[in-house]
Amino acid sequence: MKDTTKFIVVFTLCVLQVVIVIGALNWFVDPYSIHRSSPENPRQPVWMSKQLRIAKALYVNKITPRGIVIGASTAQLAIDPSHPGWDNEIQPRYNLAMPGANMYENLRFYQHARANAPLKQVLLGLDFVAFNHFTPLSDDFKESLIASDKDGKTKSSLLLKMAMPLLSLNAVTASQKKVFARRKETHWANGREIPEETGKRDWRAAMLGSADGYVTRLLLPPPSHRFCLEDSSIPGSALGQLETLLRTAAMDGTDIRLFIQPSHAFLLEALQAAGYWDDYEKWERKLVGLIDKINTEVSPEKKILLWDFSGYSAFTGEAVGKDNATVMKWYWDAGHYKKDLGDRVQDRIFGYDSPDRNGTENFGALIDVNNIDSHLKNTAKKRSAYLETQHENIQELKTRISNSIKNISPYDCSRIKGNRF
């Protein structure tokens, strides 16, 4: 009996020692930048784990932001929450956007930030593909890390907050990757991603290839390669999740502003080539209808506004050169725009007049149920003018997309019945 007791004690102490060593190493490496680094400057560079949803969820626990940006990688790269158009009294502010985020993830991370501290300002970037019924949850999304339940009620997870960054297998993996990382800083402390150095590149190939990849990887995500624009009648639909988010923000008195991302015109042409332009127009109509409903029922005095920065403009229609020397000024690829353009987006949304950024006064348009028809007609008119200058590029893009989707069968969206999450 004594030998058994001794074995249990020794075994327990050995396990405890291993746990302490693992916790100490993870604390020292600090793969989620929440233990040993405490950047006061929002523009200080930090390293964040590739498990970005875990990292940002834990970071929000730490800094409890009052203002947030939510959306996908487009917003993460280009929307700086340190822009002077924000209410300067609202601090801290954090870019909580993440690559490939669908509306469910946007809603849950909004609820997570709200559970940590009252939100005063929110900037929500909207992407068409985030409203596809078949857009999957990301592998690093952990429901257990969200500080509220699905109804938005705060839940306690003190043990989880401590265990995840110190003792979990995810933390061990993240620490290993940080130690051997090629890039020592990946994000600014305010959550915006630091773009990787591109060096010399074939910009035309990058723009065409990313527009083609947008269709095969995002619009029609594997393995099903299907797209169905969700209707609010479908349980757990993306539009329903957006409605929940907007209703909550309106009832809280949060200053929430929405915008459709300024993707390059190549992406709109990719939608045309793949046969989803009608769905895109339907999506914009559904958005303005939903916002009008929220404004009428919940927020008649302080209306929620929707800006559309997509379409065909001097910015989104930036010419694509035929040689490597012609560097794109506004875009990294067809889907991701640069911070300089993101600053202009925020100038318009917040009504901020910057003397350093001329020519922005006609960029983007406020859309609602009253002007959506004329807005879409104007987009079609501008498209005709754009195609006259980009005939060769668009023909190549159409050929690429036709070859990429030729073996993908159409799907009957009326078959969708239940909640996907």
Secondary structure, 3 states (H helix, E strand, C coil): CHHHHHHHHHHHHHHHHHHHHHHHHHHHHCCCCCCCCCCCCCCCEECCCCCHHHHHHHHHHHHCCCEEEECCHHHHHHCCCCCCCCCCCCCCEEECCCCCCCHHHHHHHHHHHHHHCCCCEEEEEECHHHHECCCCCCCCCCHHHCCECCCCCECCCHHHHHHHHHHCHHHHHHHHHHHCCCCCCCEECCCCECCCCCCCCCHHHHHHHHHHHHHHHHHCCCCCCCCCECCCCCCCCHHHHHHHHHHHHHHHCCEEEEEECCCCHHHHHHHHHHCCHHHHHHHHHHHHHHHHHHHHHCCCCCCCCEEECCCCCCCCCCCCCCCCCCCCCCECCCCCECHHHHHHHHHHHHCCCCCCCCCCCCCCEECCCCCHHHHHHHHHHHHHHHHHHCHHHHHHHHHHHHHHHCCCCCCCHHHCCCCCC
